[in-house]
Amino acid sequence: MHYMSAMLTCQMATTTARVTTGTHNPSISAQTVRNRLREAELRVCRPVVRQVLTRHHRHNVAYGHTTTVAGPRQDWQKVLFTNKSWFCLTRGDGQIHVYRQRNGCYYSGEGSRWRFHHGLGRLYSLTTLHTFRIYSSGQHGPVLLLLHGGGHSALSWAVFTEVIYSRINCRVVAMDLRAHGDTKVKNSDDLSAETMAKDIGKVVEALYGENPPPIMMIGHSMGGAIAVHTAAANHVPSLLGLCVIDVVEGTAMDALNSMQNFLRSRPKTFKSVENAIEWSVKSGQIRNVESARVSMGGQVKKCEEPLNSPGVSKSIGEVIIEEEEEEEEEGESNHKRKKEDDQEVKTESLYTWQIDLSKTEKYWEGWFSGLSALFLSCPMPKLLLLAGVDRLDKDLTIGQMQGKFQMQVLPQCGHAVHEDAPEKVADALASFMVRHKFTELKEGFLC
């Protein structure tokens, strides 16, 4: 709805020269706009009389926006307009696309940032039985290879990718690890550190062949542990550096005893993706609403089992209870609401988690045992980002004092640090990579 209202109020290219206080730059003429569009290799034409959009037109545009992939980033990233301005462009396919510029980046309406920046992702088949979902962005610079945490997907890096891309010259590649997201493998139950580390090497080889570009590997939680195992086994020979986000052997091993209780405390089903997003924010799993809207779509899926099966339990509506009624009305209203919820659940498709993490318990110790020593043994420059200094164990404390790696604590964040504070993580990573001369800052940005 926001997307459509934005389209109805935006200006055609030649009218951006009009002076509107606080919105447009009066120094930009219509010809300047056309020149900048040509520089970005976009189709430029003089506008015709604007079409009056009927309800039928609006429906078709909204449907097209949700079912088609927007143009690649290199087609529009060079276009310069005043910050926070809405504008629309007529592309070569004849369709009108609405974009908004914010913080130096452009994205389409209210659509998913990751879908716009990186398309819907590509499927890379290593064999006929092994297919990995890959999301990529950028054409130049070192590759940032992003590995998500357990239960998440590559979509958890969406907002972070937008921020880091605006700061340094780089390419970004994020993948759904085995048994996660849209990745399909033959032995999806094999989540051992060795197998997943080999997956990373095979995907890099499938992407770049025998001569891969310089790669900076970044992993969060389980993905951080797999990144360390991958680096230690030298599955990525062109590895420049290693960044691990909020995973430390000591605290991870201590947390394993209570992990099953945590997993049991989560709702098993949701009425919709929106309910899943609401739960993730209310429970504090993801504190950034903007990121949760993209990330949760990769964590849940429609239930395949019938509603009366034992595998499908109570929905989010029965787990999160908001006290809105007065005390004297609670009994009657709660009974009525529960009855309505039960009827609604029967008629709607439920959503459940993409992966049942409780069944992966036998691999947990293999992910984290000996991780600190393995991390310190990796010869490349290393960065450790933590949500709290209390997470540092003895081996890493000694290693940090000896200068074997760089560490930065990002307070006021949950475990999903890169989702809760994408700007802080991007700033820390950009400073690290520039300091080691892995890349350069983009023009106009200062660390």
C-alpha positions as CSV (number, residue, x, y, z in Angstrom):
1,M,0.0,0.0,0.0
2,H,2.9,2.3,0.8
3,Y,4.5,1.4,-2.5
4,M,1.4,2.4,-4.4
5,S,0.9,5.7,-2.6
6,A,4.5,6.5,-3.3
7,M,4.0,5.8,-7.0
8,L,1.0,8.1,-7.2
9,T,2.8,11.0,-5.6
10,C,6.2,10.8,-7.2
11,Q,7.4,13.1,-10.0
12,M,8.5,12.3,-13.5
13,A,12.1,12.9,-14.4
14,T,11.7,16.3,-16.1
15,T,9.7,17.7,-13.1
16,T,12.5,17.1,-10.6
17,A,13.8,20.6,-11.6
18,R,10.8,22.2,-9.9
19,V,11.7,23.8,-6.6
20,T,10.0,22.1,-3.7
21,T,11.2,23.3,-0.3
22,G,13.0,20.6,1.6
23,T,12.6,18.0,-1.1
24,H,14.4,18.8,-4.4
25,N,17.6,20.5,-5.2
26,P,16.7,23.6,-7.3
27,S,20.0,23.5,-9.0
28,I,19.2,20.2,-10.8
29,S,17.7,20.9,-14.2
30,A,15.7,18.5,-16.3
31,Q,18.6,18.2,-18.7
32,T,20.9,17.3,-15.9
33,V,18.6,14.6,-14.8
34,R,18.5,13.2,-18.4
35,N,22.3,13.3,-18.6
36,R,22.7,11.4,-15.3
37,L,20.3,8.7,-16.4
38,R,22.3,8.3,-19.6
39,E,25.5,7.9,-17.5
40,A,23.8,5.1,-15.6
41,E,22.9,3.4,-18.9
42,L,19.2,3.9,-18.3
43,R,16.7,4.5,-21.1
44,V,16.0,8.2,-21.4
45,C,13.0,9.6,-23.1
46,R,10.8,12.7,-22.8
47,P,7.7,11.9,-20.7
48,V,4.3,11.5,-22.2
49,V,1.1,12.5,-20.5
50,R,1.0,10.6,-17.2
51,Q,-1.5,7.7,-17.3
52,V,-4.3,7.8,-14.9
53,L,-4.0,4.7,-12.8
54,T,-7.3,2.9,-12.2
55,R,-7.7,0.2,-9.6
56,H,-7.0,-2.4,-12.3
57,H,-3.7,-0.7,-13.2
58,R,-2.7,-0.5,-9.6
59,H,-3.4,-4.1,-9.0
60,N,-1.3,-5.1,-12.0
61,V,1.6,-2.9,-10.9
62,A,1.5,-4.3,-7.4
63,Y,1.3,-7.9,-8.8
64,G,4.3,-7.2,-11.1
65,H,6.3,-5.7,-8.3
66,T,5.9,-8.8,-6.1
67,T,6.5,-11.4,-8.9
68,T,9.2,-9.9,-11.0
69,V,12.8,-9.1,-10.3
70,A,13.9,-5.5,-10.3
71,G,16.8,-4.4,-12.5
72,P,20.4,-5.2,-11.5
73,R,22.1,-2.7,-9.2
74,Q,24.7,-1.5,-11.8
75,D,21.8,-0.1,-13.9
76,W,20.9,2.5,-11.3
77,Q,23.6,2.9,-8.6
78,K,25.3,5.8,-10.4
79,V,22.2,8.0,-10.6
80,L,22.5,11.0,-8.3
81,F,19.5,12.7,-6.8
82,T,18.8,14.7,-3.8
83,N,18.7,12.7,-0.6
84,K,15.3,11.4,0.6
85,S,13.5,12.2,-2.7
86,W,11.0,10.0,-4.5
87,F,11.3,9.7,-8.3
88,C,10.2,7.3,-11.0
89,L,12.0,6.1,-14.1
90,T,10.7,4.5,-17.2
91,R,13.1,1.6,-18.0
92,G,13.7,-0.1,-21.3
93,D,11.0,-2.7,-20.6
94,G,8.4,0.1,-20.7
95,Q,7.4,-0.4,-17.0
96,I,7.5,2.5,-14.5
97,H,9.6,1.7,-11.5
98,V,9.6,3.8,-8.3
99,Y,12.8,4.3,-6.4
100,R,13.7,6.1,-3.2
101,Q,17.2,7.3,-2.3
102,R,18.3,7.0,1.3
103,N,21.8,7.2,2.8
104,G,23.3,7.1,-0.6
105,C,21.5,3.9,-1.7
106,Y,18.4,3.4,-3.9
107,Y,15.7,0.8,-3.3
108,S,12.3,0.2,-4.7
109,G,9.2,1.3,-2.8
110,E,8.5,-0.8,0.3
111,G,9.8,-4.0,-1.4
112,S,12.3,-6.3,0.3
113,R,15.7,-4.7,0.3
114,W,17.5,-8.0,-0.3
115,R,15.2,-8.9,-3.2
116,F,15.8,-5.6,-4.9
117,H,19.5,-5.3,-4.3
118,H,20.3,-8.9,-5.2
119,G,17.4,-10.2,-7.1
120,L,15.8,-13.4,-5.8
121,G,19.2,-15.2,-5.6
122,R,20.6,-17.9,-7.8
123,L,20.7,-21.6,-7.4
124,Y,24.1,-23.2,-7.9
125,S,24.1,-26.9,-8.5
126,L,27.3,-28.6,-7.3
127,T,25.8,-31.9,-8.4
128,T,22.3,-33.0,-9.3
129,L,21.7,-33.6,-5.6
130,H,23.4,-30.6,-4.1
131,T,21.9,-27.1,-4.9
132,F,22.8,-24.0,-2.9
133,R,20.9,-20.7,-2.8
134,I,23.3,-17.8,-3.4
135,Y,22.7,-14.1,-3.1
136,S,25.2,-11.8,-4.6
137,S,25.8,-8.1,-5.2
138,G,28.5,-5.9,-6.6
139,Q,31.0,-6.1,-9.5
140,H,34.3,-5.0,-8.1
141,G,36.5,-5.3,-5.1
142,P,37.1,-8.2,-2.6
143,V,34.3,-10.6,-1.9
144,L,32.6,-10.6,1.5
145,L,31.4,-14.2,2.0
146,L,28.6,-14.2,4.5
147,L,27.6,-17.2,6.6
148,H,24.5,-17.1,8.7
149,G,23.8,-18.6,12.1
150,G,21.9,-21.8,13.0
151,G,18.2,-21.6,12.0
152,H,18.7,-18.4,10.0
153,S,19.3,-17.9,6.3
154,A,21.3,-15.6,4.0
155,L,18.4,-13.1,4.2
156,S,19.6,-12.2,7.7
157,W,22.4,-10.3,6.1
158,A,20.1,-8.1,3.9
159,V,20.2,-4.8,5.8
160,F,23.9,-5.2,6.7
161,T,24.7,-5.7,3.0
162,E,23.0,-2.5,2.1
163,V,25.1,-0.6,4.7
164,I,28.5,-2.2,4.0
165,Y,28.0,-1.7,0.3
166,S,27.6,2.0,0.8
167,R,30.9,2.2,2.8
168,I,33.6,0.3,0.9
169,N,34.3,-1.1,-2.5
170,C,33.3,-4.7,-2.3
171,R,31.3,-7.6,-3.6
172,V,28.9,-9.5,-1.4
173,V,28.0,-13.2,-1.5
174,A,25.7,-14.8,1.0
175,M,24.6,-18.4,0.9
176,D,22.0,-20.6,2.6
177,L,23.9,-23.3,4.4
178,R,22.9,-26.9,4.1
179,A,19.4,-27.7,5.5
180,H,18.7,-23.9,5.8
181,G,16.7,-21.6,3.5
182,D,16.3,-22.8,-0.1
183,T,19.5,-24.9,-0.2
184,K,18.8,-28.6,-1.0
185,V,21.3,-31.3,-0.5
186,K,21.1,-35.1,-0.4
187,N,22.2,-35.7,3.2
188,S,20.6,-32.7,4.8
189,D,20.9,-34.3,8.2
190,D,24.7,-34.2,8.1
191,L,25.5,-30.8,9.7
192,S,29.0,-31.7,10.9
193,A,31.6,-28.9,10.9
194,E,33.7,-30.8,8.4
195,T,30.9,-31.4,5.9
196,M,29.7,-27.8,6.1
197,A,33.2,-26.4,5.7
198,K,33.7,-28.5,2.6
199,D,30.4,-27.1,1.3
200,I,31.9,-23.5,1.5
201,G,34.9,-24.5,-0.5
202,K,32.8,-26.2,-3.2
203,V,30.5,-23.3,-3.5
204,V,33.5,-20.9,-3.9
205,E,34.9,-23.1,-6.6
206,A,31.6,-23.3,-8.4
207,L,31.3,-19.5,-8.3
208,Y,34.9,-18.6,-9.3
209,G,36.6,-21.7,-10.6
210,E,40.3,-22.3,-9.9
211,N,41.2,-18.6,-9.5
212,P,38.8,-17.1,-6.9
213,P,39.1,-13.4,-6.1
214,P,40.3,-12.2,-2.7
215,I,37.7,-13.2,-0.1
216,M,36.9,-11.9,3.4
217,M,34.8,-14.6,5.2
218,I,32.3,-13.4,7.8
219,G,30.2,-15.7,10.0
220,H,27.7,-15.3,12.7
221,S,27.2,-17.8,15.6
222,M,27.1,-21.3,14.0
223,G,28.2,-19.6,10.7
224,G,31.2,-18.1,12.5
225,A,32.2,-21.5,13.8
226,I,31.9,-23.0,10.3
227,A,34.0,-20.0,8.9
228,V,36.8,-20.9,11.4
229,H,36.7,-24.5,10.4
230,T,36.8,-23.5,6.7
231,A,39.7,-21.2,7.2
232,A,41.7,-23.7,9.3
233,A,41.2,-26.4,6.6
234,N,42.2,-24.0,3.8
235,H,39.1,-24.7,1.8
236,V,39.2,-21.1,0.5
237,P,42.8,-20.6,-0.7
238,S,42.3,-16.9,-1.6
239,L,41.1,-16.0,1.9
240,L,42.2,-12.4,3.0
241,G,40.7,-12.3,6.4
242,L,38.3,-13.8,8.9
243,C,35.5,-12.1,10.9
244,V,33.6,-14.0,13.6
245,I,30.5,-12.5,15.1
246,D,29.4,-13.3,18.7
247,V,30.6,-16.9,19.0
248,V,33.1,-17.9,21.6
249,E,34.0,-21.5,22.5
250,G,33.6,-21.0,26.3
251,T,30.2,-19.4,26.4
252,A,28.9,-21.5,23.5
253,M,29.8,-24.8,25.2
254,D,28.2,-23.5,28.5
255,A,25.0,-22.6,26.6
256,L,24.6,-26.0,25.1
257,N,23.1,-27.4,28.3
258,S,20.2,-25.0,28.1
259,M,19.8,-24.9,24.4
260,Q,17.0,-27.5,24.2
261,N,15.0,-25.7,26.8
262,F,15.3,-22.5,24.8
263,L,14.2,-24.3,21.6
264,R,11.2,-25.8,23.4
265,S,10.2,-22.3,24.6
266,R,9.8,-21.0,21.1
267,P,6.4,-21.3,19.4
268,K,6.3,-24.3,17.0
269,T,3.9,-22.6,14.5
270,F,2.8,-19.2,13.4
271,K,-0.4,-18.1,11.7
272,S,1.6,-16.1,9.2
273,V,5.0,-14.7,8.4
274,E,3.8,-11.4,9.9
275,N,3.1,-13.2,13.2
276,A,6.6,-14.7,13.1
277,I,8.1,-11.2,12.6
278,E,6.1,-9.9,15.5
279,W,7.3,-12.7,17.7
280,S,10.9,-12.3,16.8
281,V,10.8,-8.6,17.7
282,K,8.7,-9.0,20.9
283,S,10.9,-11.8,22.2
284,G,14.1,-9.9,21.4
285,Q,15.5,-12.5,19.0
286,I,15.9,-9.7,16.4
287,R,15.7,-6.2,17.8
288,N,15.7,-4.4,14.4
289,V,12.2,-4.5,12.9
290,E,13.6,-3.6,9.5
291,S,15.9,-6.6,9.5
292,A,13.2,-8.9,11.0
293,R,10.9,-8.2,8.1
294,V,13.4,-9.7,5.7
295,S,15.1,-12.2,7.9
296,M,12.1,-14.1,9.3
297,G,10.9,-14.9,5.7
298,G,14.0,-17.2,5.5
299,Q,13.5,-18.9,8.9
300,V,9.9,-20.1,8.5
301,K,8.0,-22.2,5.9
302,K,4.5,-23.4,5.4
303,C,3.6,-26.5,7.4
304,E,3.6,-29.6,5.3
305,E,1.9,-31.8,8.0
306,P,-1.8,-31.7,8.6
307,L,-3.1,-29.6,11.4
308,N,-4.1,-32.5,13.6
309,S,-0.7,-34.2,13.5
310,P,1.5,-34.2,16.6
311,G,4.2,-32.3,14.8
312,V,2.1,-29.1,14.7
313,S,1.6,-27.4,18.0
314,K,0.0,-24.3,19.3
315,S,0.4,-21.1,17.2
316,I,1.8,-17.8,18.1
317,G,-1.6,-16.5,18.9
318,E,-1.7,-18.9,21.9
319,V,1.8,-18.1,23.0
320,I,1.9,-14.3,23.1
321,I,-1.0,-12.9,25.1
322,E,-1.6,-9.2,25.4
323,E,-3.6,-7.9,28.3
324,E,-6.0,-5.5,26.6
325,E,-9.3,-6.3,28.3
326,E,-10.4,-5.1,31.7
327,E,-10.3,-7.6,34.5
328,E,-14.1,-8.0,34.7
329,E,-14.3,-8.8,31.0
330,E,-11.3,-11.2,30.8
331,G,-13.1,-14.5,31.3
332,E,-15.8,-14.0,28.6
333,S,-13.6,-12.1,26.1
334,N,-10.7,-14.6,26.4
335,H,-13.0,-17.5,25.7
336,K,-14.5,-15.7,22.7
337,R,-11.1,-14.8,21.3
338,K,-9.7,-18.3,21.7
339,K,-12.7,-19.7,19.9
340,E,-12.2,-17.2,17.0
341,D,-8.5,-18.0,16.9
342,D,-9.2,-21.8,16.7
343,Q,-11.5,-21.2,13.8
344,E,-9.0,-19.0,12.1
345,V,-6.2,-21.5,12.5
346,K,-8.2,-24.2,10.9
347,T,-8.9,-22.1,7.8
348,E,-5.4,-20.7,7.4
349,S,-2.0,-22.2,6.5
350,L,0.3,-22.4,9.4
351,Y,4.0,-21.6,9.2
352,T,6.7,-23.5,11.1
353,W,10.5,-23.3,11.3
354,Q,12.6,-24.2,8.2
355,I,14.8,-26.4,10.3
356,D,14.2,-28.3,13.5
357,L,17.4,-27.3,15.4
358,S,16.6,-29.7,18.3
359,K,17.4,-32.6,16.0
360,T,20.9,-31.2,15.3
361,E,22.1,-31.6,18.9
362,K,24.7,-34.3,18.1
363,Y,26.6,-31.7,16.0
364,W,26.7,-28.8,18.4
365,E,29.8,-29.9,20.3
366,G,31.7,-30.5,17.0
367,W,30.9,-26.9,15.9
368,F,32.3,-25.2,19.1
369,S,34.7,-27.6,20.8
370,G,38.3,-26.4,20.3
371,L,37.0,-23.3,18.4
372,S,39.2,-20.7,20.3
373,A,42.5,-22.5,19.6
374,L,41.4,-23.1,16.0
375,F,40.5,-19.4,15.6
376,L,43.9,-18.3,17.0
377,S,45.8,-20.7,14.7
378,C,44.4,-19.2,11.5
379,P,47.2,-17.2,9.9
380,M,45.2,-14.5,8.3
381,P,44.1,-11.2,10.0
382,K,41.1,-11.8,12.3
383,L,38.3,-9.7,13.7
384,L,36.1,-10.8,16.6
385,L,32.8,-8.8,17.2
386,L,31.0,-9.5,20.4
387,A,27.7,-8.3,22.0
388,G,29.4,-8.2,25.4
389,V,32.9,-8.5,26.9
390,D,31.6,-11.2,29.3
391,R,31.5,-13.6,26.3
392,L,35.3,-13.7,26.0
393,D,36.9,-17.0,27.3
394,K,40.4,-17.5,28.7
395,D,42.2,-18.6,25.5
396,L,40.8,-15.6,23.6
397,T,41.6,-13.2,26.4
398,I,45.2,-14.2,26.3
399,G,45.3,-14.1,22.5
400,Q,43.7,-10.7,22.4
401,M,46.3,-9.4,24.9
402,Q,49.0,-10.8,22.6
403,G,47.6,-9.0,19.6
404,K,46.7,-12.1,17.7
405,F,43.4,-10.7,16.6
406,Q,41.3,-7.5,16.7
407,M,38.3,-7.4,19.0
408,Q,35.4,-5.0,19.3
409,V,32.5,-5.1,21.7
410,L,29.2,-3.7,20.4
411,P,27.0,-3.1,23.4
412,Q,23.2,-2.8,23.5
413,C,22.9,-5.6,20.9
414,G,21.3,-9.1,21.1
415,H,22.9,-12.2,19.8
416,A,22.0,-11.3,16.2
417,V,24.5,-8.4,16.3
418,H,24.6,-7.8,12.5
419,E,20.8,-7.6,12.4
420,D,20.4,-5.5,15.5
421,A,23.1,-3.0,14.7
422,P,24.1,-3.3,11.0
423,E,25.7,0.2,10.9
424,K,28.0,-0.6,13.8
425,V,29.0,-4.0,12.4
426,A,29.6,-2.4,8.9
427,D,31.7,0.4,10.5
428,A,33.9,-2.1,12.4
429,L,34.3,-4.3,9.3
430,A,35.1,-1.3,7.0
431,S,37.7,0.0,9.4
432,F,39.3,-3.4,9.7
433,M,39.5,-4.0,5.9
434,V,40.8,-0.5,5.1
435,R,43.4,-0.8,7.9
436,H,44.7,-4.0,6.4
437,K,44.5,-2.5,2.8
438,F,42.0,-5.1,1.7
439,T,39.9,-2.4,0.0
440,E,39.2,1.3,-0.1
441,L,36.5,3.5,1.2
442,K,33.9,4.8,-1.2
443,E,34.1,8.4,-2.1
444,G,32.6,10.7,0.5
445,F,32.6,8.2,3.3
446,L,35.0,8.4,6.3
447,C,35.5,5.7,8.9
